[in-house]
Amino acid sequence: MDKQRIKWRLAFLVLLLSILLWESGYLEIWATNLQKAFSNIVDDIENFLNEWKSLFTLTENLQKEIEILRNENFELYKENLRLKIILENIRQKEETAIWIKELEEKNFSLVYANIIGRDPVKWNLEFKIDKGEKDGIKKGMAVLYKDQIVGKIYKTGKNYSVVKTIYDPNTVIGVMIWETKDHGIVKGAFDHIEMAYIFSDHGIKTNHSVITSGIDEYIPFGLKVGYISQLEEKNVLAFTRIKVYPQVDLSNMEEVAVCLKF
């Protein structure tokens, strides 16, 4: 019972004190200050949230701009690569036009062709070109790169032909050593070519030039075949083996010419 009275008395005192403070103006001041403090806290929280929202929006916009710039940079890279390819094709065609013209000045009738396929297993031995029977190409015709014979037509279709290169063991060409005028044949040996049936020796040496002899039906005289890189021991009648290397890299060719007439 005493505790209940004490509570009521305390409540009455608080009420009385509140009335007195309100009458004197102190409670109103405290309430106003408390309201201002609360309002300031709310404003600070709102400003903080707005700043974070602005920062997030700015970061998101920057990421979008970075993505746009990255895409634009990639498009510029592709365009630059495309232009380089175009310029390289123009350069190659200009170079090709020069050696095609030089061959045509020798009264060769030529068909220009692009290499459109290679066997990955027989990369240096065989390739496919985009010209065929409708262009007048026949089996056995010489395939040239500049003034170098690089192979012979092995198979023809209406719109394509298969070329066996001089590295292929099935390719046999009549040749002559320019410096000594010794005649023989060359045939492919996969990574080089070999000259055989040399029954005379007028001072054959390494680095001598080997050219076509003109005995083949579709191959003109005087085309470069390669240079002698190695001479094996010779027997009574002939050298056992003469290694010959072509003067051009067959693996990087992109275009060739087929000799139709000469």
BAFI-33431 format. One record per residue (C-alpha): residue number from 1; residue in one letter; x, z negated, y. Coordinates in nm, 2 decimals. Example, Ala and Ser with C-alpha at 12.3 -4.5 7.8 and 13.67 -1.06 7.14 Angstrom:
% residues 2
[1, "a", [1.23, -0.78, -0.45]]
[2, "s", [1.37, -0.71, -0.11]]
//
This chain:
% residues 262
[1, "m", [0.00, 0.00, 0.00]]
[2, "d", [0.29, -0.09, 0.24]]
[3, "k", [0.45, 0.24, 0.16]]
[4, "q", [0.13, 0.43, 0.25]]
[5, "r", [0.11, 0.25, 0.58]]
[6, "i", [0.47, 0.32, 0.66]]
[7, "k", [0.41, 0.70, 0.60]]
[8, "w", [0.11, 0.69, 0.83]]
[9, "r", [0.30, 0.51, 1.09]]
[10, "l", [0.59, 0.75, 1.08]]
[11, "a", [0.35, 1.04, 1.10]]
[12, "f", [0.18, 0.88, 1.40]]
[13, "l", [0.52, 0.83, 1.57]]
[14, "v", [0.62, 1.18, 1.50]]
[15, "l", [0.29, 1.31, 1.65]]
[16, "l", [0.33, 1.08, 1.95]]
[17, "l", [0.69, 1.19, 2.00]]
[18, "s", [0.58, 1.55, 1.98]]
[19, "i", [0.31, 1.50, 2.24]]
[20, "l", [0.55, 1.32, 2.47]]
[21, "l", [0.82, 1.59, 2.42]]
[22, "w", [0.56, 1.87, 2.47]]
[23, "e", [0.44, 1.70, 2.79]]
[24, "s", [0.80, 1.67, 2.91]]
[25, "g", [0.87, 2.03, 2.82]]
[26, "y", [1.16, 1.96, 2.58]]
[27, "l", [0.97, 2.08, 2.27]]
[28, "e", [0.88, 2.41, 2.43]]
[29, "i", [1.25, 2.46, 2.52]]
[30, "w", [1.35, 2.38, 2.17]]
[31, "a", [1.09, 2.61, 2.02]]
[32, "t", [1.19, 2.89, 2.26]]
[33, "n", [1.56, 2.85, 2.17]]
[34, "l", [1.47, 2.84, 1.80]]
[35, "q", [1.26, 3.16, 1.84]]
[36, "k", [1.55, 3.33, 2.03]]
[37, "a", [1.80, 3.23, 1.77]]
[38, "f", [1.58, 3.36, 1.49]]
[39, "s", [1.51, 3.68, 1.69]]
[40, "n", [1.89, 3.73, 1.74]]
[41, "i", [1.95, 3.68, 1.37]]
[42, "v", [1.68, 3.93, 1.28]]
[43, "d", [1.83, 4.18, 1.54]]
[44, "d", [2.18, 4.13, 1.40]]
[45, "i", [2.06, 4.19, 1.05]]
[46, "e", [1.86, 4.50, 1.16]]
[47, "n", [2.17, 4.63, 1.35]]
[48, "f", [2.39, 4.57, 1.05]]
[49, "l", [2.15, 4.76, 0.82]]
[50, "n", [2.13, 5.05, 1.07]]
[51, "e", [2.51, 5.07, 1.09]]
[52, "w", [2.53, 5.08, 0.71]]
[53, "k", [2.26, 5.34, 0.70]]
[54, "s", [2.45, 5.55, 0.96]]
[55, "l", [2.77, 5.51, 0.77]]
[56, "f", [2.60, 5.61, 0.45]]
[57, "t", [2.44, 5.91, 0.62]]
[58, "l", [2.78, 6.01, 0.77]]
[59, "t", [2.95, 5.98, 0.44]]
[60, "e", [2.68, 6.18, 0.27]]
[61, "n", [2.71, 6.45, 0.54]]
[62, "l", [3.09, 6.46, 0.51]]
[63, "q", [3.06, 6.50, 0.13]]
[64, "k", [2.82, 6.79, 0.18]]
[65, "e", [3.06, 6.95, 0.44]]
[66, "i", [3.35, 6.90, 0.20]]
[67, "e", [3.16, 7.06, -0.08]]
[68, "i", [3.06, 7.35, 0.15]]
[69, "l", [3.43, 7.39, 0.25]]
[70, "r", [3.54, 7.38, -0.11]]
[71, "n", [3.29, 7.65, -0.20]]
[72, "e", [3.40, 7.86, 0.10]]
[73, "n", [3.76, 7.81, 0.00]]
[74, "f", [3.69, 7.92, -0.36]]
[75, "e", [3.50, 8.23, -0.23]]
[76, "l", [3.80, 8.32, -0.01]]
[77, "y", [4.04, 8.27, -0.30]]
[78, "k", [3.83, 8.51, -0.51]]
[79, "e", [3.81, 8.76, -0.23]]
[80, "n", [4.19, 8.73, -0.18]]
[81, "l", [4.24, 8.79, -0.55]]
[82, "r", [4.01, 9.08, -0.55]]
[83, "l", [4.19, 9.24, -0.26]]
[84, "k", [4.53, 9.18, -0.43]]
[85, "i", [4.40, 9.36, -0.75]]
[86, "i", [4.27, 9.65, -0.54]]
[87, "l", [4.61, 9.68, -0.36]]
[88, "e", [4.79, 9.66, -0.69]]
[89, "n", [4.57, 9.93, -0.83]]
[90, "i", [4.63, 10.15, -0.53]]
[91, "r", [5.01, 10.09, -0.55]]
[92, "q", [5.01, 10.17, -0.93]]
[93, "k", [4.80, 10.48, -0.87]]
[94, "e", [5.04, 10.59, -0.59]]
[95, "e", [5.34, 10.54, -0.82]]
[96, "t", [5.16, 10.72, -1.10]]
[97, "a", [5.07, 11.01, -0.87]]
[98, "i", [5.44, 11.05, -0.79]]
[99, "w", [5.56, 11.08, -1.15]]
[100, "i", [5.25, 11.28, -1.26]]
[101, "k", [5.34, 11.53, -0.98]]
[102, "e", [5.70, 11.54, -1.09]]
[103, "l", [5.59, 11.63, -1.44]]
[104, "e", [5.34, 11.89, -1.32]]
[105, "e", [5.63, 12.05, -1.13]]
[106, "k", [5.78, 12.12, -1.47]]
[107, "n", [5.47, 12.32, -1.55]]
[108, "f", [5.33, 12.05, -1.78]]
[109, "s", [4.96, 12.04, -1.82]]
[110, "l", [4.87, 11.68, -1.82]]
[111, "v", [4.57, 11.45, -1.87]]
[112, "y", [4.59, 11.11, -1.69]]
[113, "a", [4.45, 10.82, -1.90]]
[114, "n", [4.41, 10.45, -1.87]]
[115, "i", [4.50, 10.21, -2.16]]
[116, "i", [4.18, 10.04, -2.25]]
[117, "g", [4.27, 9.84, -2.56]]
[118, "r", [4.56, 9.70, -2.76]]
[119, "d", [4.57, 9.55, -3.10]]
[120, "p", [4.70, 9.19, -3.05]]
[121, "v", [4.88, 9.20, -3.39]]
[122, "k", [5.03, 9.55, -3.32]]
[123, "w", [5.07, 9.51, -2.94]]
[124, "n", [5.37, 9.74, -2.91]]
[125, "l", [5.28, 9.97, -3.19]]
[126, "e", [4.94, 10.11, -3.09]]
[127, "f", [4.70, 10.13, -2.80]]
[128, "k", [4.38, 10.30, -2.71]]
[129, "i", [4.32, 10.53, -2.41]]
[130, "d", [4.00, 10.65, -2.23]]
[131, "k", [4.05, 11.02, -2.29]]
[132, "g", [3.97, 11.22, -2.60]]
[133, "e", [3.86, 11.55, -2.75]]
[134, "k", [3.64, 11.65, -2.46]]
[135, "d", [3.95, 11.63, -2.24]]
[136, "g", [4.14, 11.87, -2.47]]
[137, "i", [4.35, 11.60, -2.65]]
[138, "k", [4.46, 11.67, -3.01]]
[139, "k", [4.64, 11.48, -3.27]]
[140, "g", [5.02, 11.49, -3.24]]
[141, "m", [5.03, 11.54, -2.86]]
[142, "a", [5.30, 11.36, -2.66]]
[143, "v", [5.20, 11.06, -2.46]]
[144, "l", [5.42, 11.00, -2.15]]
[145, "y", [5.50, 10.74, -1.90]]
[146, "k", [5.70, 10.89, -1.62]]
[147, "d", [5.95, 11.12, -1.79]]
[148, "q", [5.97, 10.90, -2.10]]
[149, "i", [5.78, 10.97, -2.42]]
[150, "v", [5.62, 10.65, -2.54]]
[151, "g", [5.42, 10.78, -2.84]]
[152, "k", [5.20, 11.04, -3.00]]
[153, "i", [4.83, 11.08, -3.03]]
[154, "y", [4.73, 10.95, -3.38]]
[155, "k", [4.36, 10.97, -3.38]]
[156, "t", [4.10, 11.13, -3.14]]
[157, "g", [3.73, 11.07, -3.06]]
[158, "k", [3.51, 11.24, -2.82]]
[159, "n", [3.58, 10.99, -2.53]]
[160, "y", [3.89, 10.81, -2.66]]
[161, "s", [4.22, 10.84, -2.84]]
[162, "v", [4.45, 10.61, -3.04]]
[163, "v", [4.82, 10.63, -2.96]]
[164, "k", [5.10, 10.53, -3.20]]
[165, "t", [5.40, 10.43, -2.99]]
[166, "i", [5.76, 10.52, -3.06]]
[167, "y", [5.80, 10.17, -3.21]]
[168, "d", [5.55, 10.24, -3.49]]
[169, "p", [5.73, 10.33, -3.82]]
[170, "n", [5.48, 10.62, -3.87]]
[171, "t", [5.60, 10.79, -3.54]]
[172, "v", [5.87, 11.05, -3.61]]
[173, "i", [6.01, 11.27, -3.32]]
[174, "g", [6.28, 11.53, -3.32]]
[175, "v", [6.55, 11.43, -3.07]]
[176, "m", [6.89, 11.53, -2.94]]
[177, "i", [7.18, 11.32, -2.79]]
[178, "w", [7.22, 11.47, -2.44]]
[179, "e", [7.59, 11.41, -2.41]]
[180, "t", [7.70, 11.54, -2.75]]
[181, "k", [7.41, 11.78, -2.83]]
[182, "d", [7.38, 11.63, -3.18]]
[183, "h", [7.03, 11.66, -3.32]]
[184, "g", [6.84, 11.43, -3.54]]
[185, "i", [6.51, 11.24, -3.55]]
[186, "v", [6.39, 10.90, -3.43]]
[187, "k", [6.13, 10.68, -3.60]]
[188, "g", [5.99, 10.34, -3.50]]
[189, "a", [6.13, 10.01, -3.64]]
[190, "f", [5.89, 9.77, -3.48]]
[191, "d", [6.11, 9.61, -3.21]]
[192, "h", [6.33, 9.92, -3.15]]
[193, "i", [6.37, 10.28, -3.27]]
[194, "e", [6.62, 10.43, -3.50]]
[195, "m", [6.79, 10.77, -3.50]]
[196, "a", [6.87, 10.93, -3.84]]
[197, "y", [6.99, 11.25, -4.00]]
[198, "i", [7.29, 11.29, -3.77]]
[199, "f", [7.52, 11.52, -3.97]]
[200, "s", [7.77, 11.58, -3.70]]
[201, "d", [7.96, 11.36, -3.46]]
[202, "h", [8.10, 11.50, -3.14]]
[203, "g", [8.19, 11.16, -3.00]]
[204, "i", [7.86, 10.97, -3.01]]
[205, "k", [7.88, 10.64, -2.82]]
[206, "t", [7.66, 10.36, -2.71]]
[207, "n", [7.46, 10.41, -2.39]]
[208, "h", [7.44, 10.78, -2.46]]
[209, "s", [7.09, 10.92, -2.37]]
[210, "v", [6.85, 11.04, -2.64]]
[211, "i", [6.59, 11.31, -2.54]]
[212, "t", [6.33, 11.51, -2.72]]
[213, "s", [6.47, 11.82, -2.89]]
[214, "g", [6.15, 12.03, -2.86]]
[215, "i", [6.12, 12.11, -3.23]]
[216, "d", [5.78, 11.93, -3.25]]
[217, "e", [5.47, 12.15, -3.19]]
[218, "y", [5.32, 11.93, -2.91]]
[219, "i", [5.63, 11.77, -2.77]]
[220, "p", [5.83, 11.95, -2.49]]
[221, "f", [6.21, 11.95, -2.47]]
[222, "g", [6.39, 11.71, -2.25]]
[223, "l", [6.17, 11.40, -2.24]]
[224, "k", [6.36, 11.08, -2.23]]
[225, "v", [6.34, 10.87, -2.55]]
[226, "g", [6.59, 10.60, -2.48]]
[227, "y", [6.96, 10.51, -2.50]]
[228, "i", [7.18, 10.43, -2.79]]
[229, "s", [7.24, 10.06, -2.81]]
[230, "q", [7.42, 10.02, -3.14]]
[231, "l", [7.61, 10.24, -3.39]]
[232, "e", [7.62, 10.14, -3.75]]
[233, "e", [7.92, 10.23, -3.98]]
[234, "k", [7.90, 10.59, -4.07]]
[235, "n", [7.95, 10.74, -4.42]]
[236, "v", [8.10, 11.08, -4.51]]
[237, "l", [7.80, 11.29, -4.39]]
[238, "a", [7.63, 11.08, -4.12]]
[239, "f", [7.59, 10.75, -3.94]]
[240, "t", [7.39, 10.51, -4.15]]
[241, "r", [7.19, 10.40, -3.85]]
[242, "i", [7.18, 10.44, -3.48]]
[243, "k", [6.97, 10.19, -3.28]]
[244, "v", [6.79, 10.33, -2.98]]
[245, "y", [6.60, 10.14, -2.71]]
[246, "p", [6.34, 10.29, -2.48]]
[247, "q", [6.41, 10.30, -2.11]]
[248, "v", [6.07, 10.15, -2.01]]
[249, "d", [5.88, 9.84, -2.12]]
[250, "l", [5.59, 9.96, -2.33]]
[251, "s", [5.41, 9.62, -2.32]]
[252, "n", [5.33, 9.63, -1.95]]
[253, "m", [5.20, 9.99, -1.92]]
[254, "e", [4.84, 10.03, -1.79]]
[255, "e", [4.83, 10.41, -1.76]]
[256, "v", [4.99, 10.71, -1.94]]
[257, "a", [4.97, 11.09, -1.94]]
[258, "v", [4.90, 11.31, -2.23]]
[259, "c", [5.08, 11.64, -2.24]]
[260, "l", [4.84, 11.92, -2.32]]
[261, "k", [5.06, 12.22, -2.26]]
[262, "f", [5.41, 12.29, -2.15]]
//
